[in-house]
Amino acid sequence: MRCPVCQEEMVEQDFGGVKVDICKDGCKGIWFDWSELSKLDEENEGFGNALKEALDYPRANDEDRGQINCPKCGIPLHAHSCTLSY
């Protein structure tokens, strides 16, 4: 699957039995399919370096970036903001 932000090929990684896609060679984004995020809780998430890299990587979330579409079905994605601490 190609990253919806930078178009690099994403790699699948297993985090406590939940397989998610990581943009390892690009923007460090993490793609969760439907309900994958809810399967991970703080005690078992095990993201370690992948999550730290994603949070530390400079974002390209400027207004000039344009619409990002789902890499699986093509529908437009909506922005989601959250505050995470690690």
C-alpha positions as CSV (number, residue, x, y, z in Angstrom):
1,M,0.0,0.0,0.0
2,R,1.3,3.5,-0.8
3,C,1.3,6.2,1.9
4,P,-1.6,8.7,1.3
5,V,0.7,11.6,2.3
6,C,4.1,11.0,0.6
7,Q,3.3,8.0,-1.7
8,E,6.2,5.9,-0.4
9,E,5.4,2.1,-0.1
10,M,4.3,1.3,3.4
11,V,5.4,-1.8,5.3
12,E,3.3,-3.9,7.6
13,Q,4.4,-4.4,11.2
14,D,2.8,-6.4,14.0
15,F,2.1,-4.6,17.3
16,G,0.8,-7.0,19.8
17,G,-1.2,-9.0,17.3
18,V,-2.5,-6.0,15.4
19,K,-0.9,-5.4,12.0
20,V,-0.6,-1.8,10.9
21,D,1.1,-0.1,8.0
22,I,4.1,2.1,8.7
23,C,5.6,4.6,6.2
24,K,9.1,3.6,7.3
25,D,11.0,5.1,4.3
26,G,8.9,8.2,3.9
27,C,7.0,10.5,6.3
28,K,6.9,8.0,9.2
29,G,3.1,7.9,9.1
30,I,1.1,5.1,10.7
31,W,-2.0,3.8,8.9
32,F,-4.7,2.1,11.0
33,D,-7.4,0.2,9.2
34,W,-10.9,0.3,10.6
35,S,-10.9,-0.5,14.4
36,E,-7.2,-1.4,14.6
37,L,-6.4,1.6,16.8
38,S,-9.1,0.6,19.2
39,K,-7.6,-2.9,19.6
40,L,-4.4,-1.3,21.0
41,D,-4.5,-0.1,24.6
42,E,-1.7,1.7,26.4
43,E,-0.6,-1.4,28.2
44,N,-0.2,-3.4,24.9
45,E,0.4,-1.0,22.2
46,G,4.1,-1.7,21.8
47,F,4.8,1.0,19.2
48,G,8.1,2.1,20.7
49,N,10.3,3.6,18.1
50,A,7.7,3.6,15.3
51,L,5.4,5.9,17.3
52,K,8.2,8.1,18.5
53,E,9.5,8.6,14.9
54,A,6.0,9.4,13.6
55,L,5.4,12.0,16.3
56,D,8.9,13.5,15.9
57,Y,8.8,13.7,12.1
58,P,8.1,17.2,10.6
59,R,4.5,17.3,9.4
60,A,3.5,18.5,6.0
61,N,0.0,19.5,7.2
62,D,-0.1,22.9,5.5
63,E,-3.1,24.3,3.8
64,D,-1.5,24.1,0.3
65,R,-1.0,20.3,0.5
66,G,-4.4,19.5,-1.0
67,Q,-6.8,16.7,-0.4
68,I,-5.5,13.3,0.8
69,N,-7.5,10.2,-0.3
70,C,-7.7,6.8,1.3
71,P,-5.1,4.6,-0.2
72,K,-7.5,1.6,-0.2
73,C,-10.8,3.0,-1.4
74,G,-10.0,6.5,-2.7
75,I,-12.5,8.5,-0.6
76,P,-11.3,11.8,0.8
77,L,-9.8,11.7,4.3
78,H,-10.6,14.1,7.0
79,A,-8.1,15.8,9.3
80,H,-8.0,14.4,12.9
81,S,-6.1,16.2,15.6
82,C,-5.0,14.6,18.8
83,T,-2.5,15.2,21.6
84,L,-0.2,12.3,22.5
85,S,2.5,12.2,25.1
86,Y,5.3,9.7,25.3
